[in-house]
Amino acid sequence: MIICPDCGLKLSGPSTQWQEKAAFVCPECLKKAPQPPPGGWPLISRWVSAERGRGVFAREDINRGATVERCWVMPLSQEESLASLSMPILNRYLFPWVNGRRCIISGEGLLYNFDRFDTTMREPNVQCVLRQGLSAIEVRALRPIRAGEELTWDYARAVSRPT
């Protein structure tokens, strides 16, 4: 039996081991997720420096509160998440998820650089919202962002939402 974490819809159980681990959201709840703008997400990735690697930049001005990108994720089980902590090379590409779990993230999600005022003396301009029900991370603007500005975030500011 598969149960949608958003609405509770029950469907017949998974037929394979892979389906058993896969995130499930029913089609009706998936339709409720905000869609990308007609021209795509307002961002572009490019090389920043040898120290910071690649980064994500605004292609256009972005309003405060706007969803900048939605990155689909594949949550790991509790056991897989714990095992990943002992593998530094793998761990650096995983993202914190809910309940101490980790996830594999899609899209430009791996390319955002991090800012913390206590480390870089800059405030991040985007926030990650963990959308548990959609198995997605939405990146949202914390303030107005100008075209060409690098988008950065802080792990400590990730917010978890059930849907």
N, C-alpha and C positions, 0 to 999 in steps of 0.2 A: 504494500500500500504506500503510495506517495501522497504527501499532504502539502498543499501550497502554504508557505509560511505567512502569506499575506491574508488570504481569505478563508483558509481552512478546507478548500475543495479537496476531496479525496478521489484519487484515480487508482486504477489497478496497479499492482506492484511492478517494480522494475524487472525486466527480463534478463538483464545481464549484470555482472558485477560492476561494470563501468557505470551503468545507469543508476545503480544503487548509490554510488558516491557522487554522482553529478548533482549540481544544484538544480532545483526545480522551481519554476514559477509558472502558474497557470496562464494560458493565453490572455484571459481577461485582465489579470493584474499587470501583465507585461504591456498591454495596450495603454495602461494608465501612466506608464513611465514617460517623462518628458522626452520628446523626440529631438534629435540634433537639428539645428537650424538648417534652412534650405541650402546654404553654401557650405555646410559642415561646421564643425566646432571652430571657434575663432582663435585657433592657435597653430603654431608651427614649431618644430623642433630644429635646433641647429647647434653647432659646436660652440662652447663658451670659452673654455681654456683647458690646459693640461691638468690644472688642479681641480676644476669643477666638472670637466667632461662636457657632455651635451646638456642642453637645457631646453625649456619650453618657453615660448614667447607669444605675446598677444599679437595676432594678425591685424586686429582692429581694436578700437576702444571697447572696453567691457564695463558694463554697469555693476555696481555693488549688488551682491546677491545673485547675480546671473550664474547659471550652470555653464561652466567653461568646457567641461568634458565629462562623459560617463565612460568609465572603464569597467568592462565586465570582468568578473573574477571567478576563479575556481578555488573555493575554500578547501583547505587540507583538513584531514581528520585531526583529532587531538594527538593521536599517536604520531602521525606524520609531522605535525607541527613541532612536537618535542624533539623528534629525531633530527629535524632540519637545523635546530640550534647548534648541533655539534658539527655542522658542515658549513664553515664560514663562506665558502665560495657560493654555495646554493643560497644560504641565508640572506646574503646581501641583495638577492633578487626577489625575495619574498616580501609581502606586505603584511603588517599587523591586521588581523581581522577581529572578530568578536570572541569573547570567552577564552582568551589566551590562544586562540588559533591563528594560523597564518594563511595566506592565500597567494595564488599566482594571479598576477594582474595583466590585463591586456591594454592595448592602445598606447598612448604616450605616458601612461602612468609611471613607468620605470624611469622616465627621463627628467622628472621635476627635480630641481635642486632644493635643498633644505635651508631655511633661514630660521634662526632663533635669535632674539634680540641679545641674549646673554652670550652668544657665540659670535655672530657676525655683525652685531650692532644694527641689524636691519630687521624690520618687522616683515613677516611673510604677508603676501597679498592674496593668497587663496587658502581655502580650508577643504579638507577631505571629509565627505559625509559617507559613512559606511551604510549602504542600503542593504540590510540583511535580506529582506524579502525578495529583492531583485537580484541578489548576488552581484552587486555592482558597487563601485565607488564613484561618487559624483564629486567633481572638483568645482567649488563655488568661490566667487570673488568676495573677499572680505571688505573691499573698498573699490572705488572706481580705478580701473587699470588702463593706462594709455597704450596705444598701438606701439609695438616694439619693446615694451617692458617685459623683463623676465618674470615668469610666474614661479613663485616659490611657496613652500608650505612648511609646517612644523608638525612632526609626529604627534606632539602633545596636544595639538588642537583638533585631532580627528574626532568627529562626532558620530555616534552610532544611532541610526534610526531603524525601527523595525521594518519600514517599507520605504 
